[in-house]
């Protein structure tokens, strides 16, 4: 196999033989070469999905001139708009797993960019209700929303049984690679 950049599409960086040639990470004695090749193809497909999602996310962040946390906050506000939930700074901080001080800075930035509105909370005098502006809502729906919705069609092409297998696989994969709670935010102080 050549390592020239022209041949980069001919090899798979997720192939077990390439990433773990000495079986230090994965004991593959019980797997056939065909199974190992298929698992490597599956890992490459997951990487392609992650790459496509990252590319889409970066393109929208650049288009809207917002960061990743800002985009997550707007997504949360879109869902709240759809469900009729009232979002407060505290709820947003909990969702984003950031401090209330960081949320305040984020909200100031989003408000200055005309992405959100803050108004008195209808039931709690001490809180503000945060909503997404109509313009930002429409922009998000018509750009990333439309692209992300296309994932539904890929899932819909599977049979019920195939979807069950994929769901179990993705949940199991997430469980396998999830960081322990103590490693998720090592600098955070206990609450």
N, C-alpha and C positions, 0 to 999 in steps of 0.2 A: 504494500500500500504506500502510495506516495504521500508526502506531507505538504506538497505545494498547495498554495491557496486556490489554484484552479481545480484541484481535486477535493476540496473541502466538502462538497456535497456527497462524495463517495464513501464517507466514513461517518460513524455515529459516535459522538462523544459520550453517549449514554450506554454504549455497548459494554456489558460487564467485563468482557475480555480486555477492553481498553482502559476502563476506569479502575478495575480491580484484578489485574492479571495474576496476582499471587493468592487470591482468595482470602485476603486479610480481612475484608469487610463482609463478604457473603460466602457462606459455605454452599457450594453449588453441586456437591456430589450427588444429591438426590434428583437433580434436574437434567433433562436431556438437552442436547445442543439446540434442538428445535424450540424447547421451552425457554431457554436462555435467550435465544434470538428474539422470540416473540415478546418476552418481558422487556428486553432492550428497546424494541420498537415501541412498546407501550410507554416507557420512560421518555423516549424521544417525542412521542405524541403529546405527552403532558407538558414537556418543555416548550413545544410549539404553541400549545394553548396559552401557557404562561407568557410567552413572548408576544403573542398576538394581543392578549389582554393588556400587557404592559405598554405596548406600542400605542394601542387605542387610548389608554389612560394618559400617557404622556402627550399625545396629540391634543386631547381635549384640555389638559392642564395648560398647554402652551396657547391654545386657541382662546381659552378664557382667562389666561394669565393668572392662574391660581395654582397653589401647591396641592399635594396629595391629601393632607389633612383638611384643607379647605373643601376639596371635592367630596371627601367622606362626609363632612358636615352638610354640604348641600344635598347629597344623596339622602341623608337622614331627614332633612327638612322636606324633601320631595315625598318621601314615604309618609311622613307625618301629615302632609297636605292631603295625600290620598286617603289616609285612614281617619282624618279628622282629629288627630291628636294634637295637643298643645305642647310645644317644645319650649323648655326653659334652658337657661345656661347650664344649670346643674344636670339636667337630663342629657344635654349635649356633651358635657364633660365626662359623664359616666359612659356614654356610648363611645366616645373617642378615646377613653382611658387617658385623659390628660387633666391637668389641674384646672381649677376654676379661673385662676389667674391667666393661664394659657388660653382658655376659652374666651375670656374677656378680650384679649388681644386679637384672637381670631375673629370674634364678632365685630370688633372695631374695624378690622381690615375688610371684612365682607360688607359691612355697612357702608364704609367709605367707597367701596367699589360698586355700590348700588345692587348688591346681590341679595341682601336680607333687609328685613324691617324689624324693628323692636317696638313693641306696643305694650301697654299695661295688660297684665294677665287678667282674664275675666273673673277668676275666682280667688286669686292670691295677690293681695296688695303689695307684698314684698317682692314679687317676681315679675319678670317681663316675659311676654310671649314672643317667640322668635319665629318669623315666617320667611319663606323665600319670595323674592319679588317675582312678579309675573314674567318679566323679561328674561330673568335668569332661568326660571322654570321652563319656559318655552325653548330657550337655547339648549338647555341640558336635555330635554326630552327629544328635541329634533336632531341632536348630534349623538351623544353617547347612548341615550335611551334607545334610539332606533337601532343602533349597532348592537347593543347588548341584548335587545329583544330577539335578535336573530338566533341567539343561542337556543331559544325555545324550539325553533324549527328542527335543529339538530337533535334535541332531546325527543321531540315528537316523532321523529322517524324511527326511533327504537320501539321495540315491543315492550309491553308492560314488564315482562320477565327480564328483558335486557336492561331496562331502567333500574329495576331492583338490584341487579348485579352491579351496575355502575354506581348507584347510590351507596351500596355496601362497600364497594372498593374505595370510593372517594372518602367516605367517613373513616375507613380503616387506615387509609394513607395519611389522612390528617391526624389521626390518633398516633400513628407511628412516628411522625416527625414533629409533633407538638412539643413546645418547650414546657418544662415544668413551670408552675406559677412563679416560683422564686427566680427564674431566669428571664421571665417576660419583660420585666421592668426593674432591673437590679438597682437602679438609682432611686426608685420611688420609696417614700417613707411609708410605713405601715399605717393603715387608717383605723 
